[in-house]
Structure formats: C-alpha cells, structure tokens
C-alpha cells in the first residue's frame, strides 16, 4: 500500500495556522492512535467505520480519501458501509453512501 496521504482541505490548513496549539495537539492524538498492533489498512478501515457510525460527514470524506490513497479498494470501503447498515438503518446508510461517493 502507498504511504502518500492526500493533502488536507484548505480549511484545515487555515484552522491550524490560526490555532497552532490545537493543530499540534491533533497531531499528537493521531500519533498516539497509530501505536498498537493494527496494521495501517485495518486502522484506516476502523477509523472509517467510526466516522460512519458517528455520522460525521467530514470525517467520512477524509477517511475515504485517505483509505483510497493508501491502496484500500472502493469495494472494501463499501463493505464498511454495508456492515454499518444493520446498526445505522437504511436512511443513514444511504446518506453515508452518498458521502463516500463524493
């Protein structure tokens, strides 16, 4: 899998420039989450699943972009959405599907 992640959105860069301490704290949280036995692919799919379950549209967009960037297939991403359907229900799952399609 490729290690090249997409650039963050412009708004994120602007936010971090305005609030550099929050940006640094965010980086530290991300680094701490990477420590552990999960490989990068599994960790990325878990993060996507969490974003889906929490119905966080921006996080779903970001997780899907990052997943594709490291070589996770669209089929694997769609399986995460399908697995969430039983918990989320159909309307919410369709919403998440549209976010993935964006």
C-alpha positions in Angstrom: 0.0 0.0 0.0 1.2 3.5 -0.8 2.1 5.8 2.1 1.2 9.0 0.4 -1.9 10.6 2.0 -3.8 13.4 0.3 -3.4 17.0 1.3 -5.8 18.2 4.0 -8.5 20.6 2.9 -7.7 24.3 2.7 -10.0 25.0 5.7 -8.0 22.6 7.9 -4.7 24.4 7.0 -6.3 27.7 7.7 -7.6 26.5 11.1 -4.2 25.1 12.1 -2.5 28.3 11.1 -4.9 30.2 13.3 -4.7 27.7 16.2 -1.3 26.1 16.1 -1.5 24.6 19.5 -4.8 22.8 18.6 -3.1 21.6 15.4 -0.1 20.2 17.4 -2.5 18.5 19.9 -4.4 17.0 17.0 -1.2 15.6 15.5 -0.2 14.1 18.9 -3.6 12.4 19.2 -3.3 11.0 15.7 0.2 9.7 16.5 -0.9 8.1 19.8 -3.7 6.3 18.0 -1.2 4.8 15.5 0.6 3.0 18.3 -0.6 -0.6 18.6 -0.8 -3.9 16.8 -3.2 -2.9 14.0 -1.7 -2.5 10.5 -2.3 0.7 8.7 -5.0 -0.7 6.4 -7.0 -2.1 9.3 -6.6 1.1 11.4 -7.8 3.2 8.4 -10.9 1.0 8.0 -11.6 1.2 11.7 -11.4 5.0 11.6 -13.7 5.0 8.6 -16.2 2.8 10.5 -16.1 5.1 13.5 -16.7 8.1 11.3 -19.6 6.2 9.6 -21.1 5.2 13.0 -20.8 8.7 14.4 -22.4 10.1 11.2 -19.5 12.6 10.8 -19.7 13.6 7.2 -16.4 15.4 7.1 -14.6 12.5 8.8 -16.2 10.1 6.4 -15.0 12.1 3.4 -11.5 12.4 4.9 -11.3 8.7 5.9 -12.5 7.6 2.4 -9.9 9.8 0.7 -7.1 8.6 3.0 -8.2 4.9 2.5 -8.1 5.2 -1.2 -4.7 7.0 -1.0 -3.1 4.0 0.9 -4.5 1.5 -1.6 -7.7 0.4 0.1 -10.2 -0.5 -2.6 -13.6 1.0 -3.1 -15.1 -2.4 -2.6 -13.5 -2.6 0.9 -14.8 0.9 1.7 -18.3 0.0 0.5 -18.2 -3.2 2.7 -17.7 -0.9 5.8 -20.8 1.0 4.7 -22.8 -2.3 4.2 -21.6 -3.6 7.6 -22.9 -0.4 9.3 -26.4 -0.7 7.7 -27.8 -3.0 10.4 -26.9 -0.5 13.1 -27.5 2.8 11.3 -30.6 1.9 9.4 -31.3 2.4 5.7 -31.7 6.2 5.6 -28.5 6.9 7.5 -26.6 4.3 5.5 -27.7 5.8 2.2 -26.5 9.2 3.5 -23.1 7.7 4.3 -23.0 6.0 0.9 -23.5 9.4 -0.8 -20.6 10.8 1.3 -18.4 8.0 0.1 -19.5 8.7 -3.4 -18.4 12.4 -3.1 
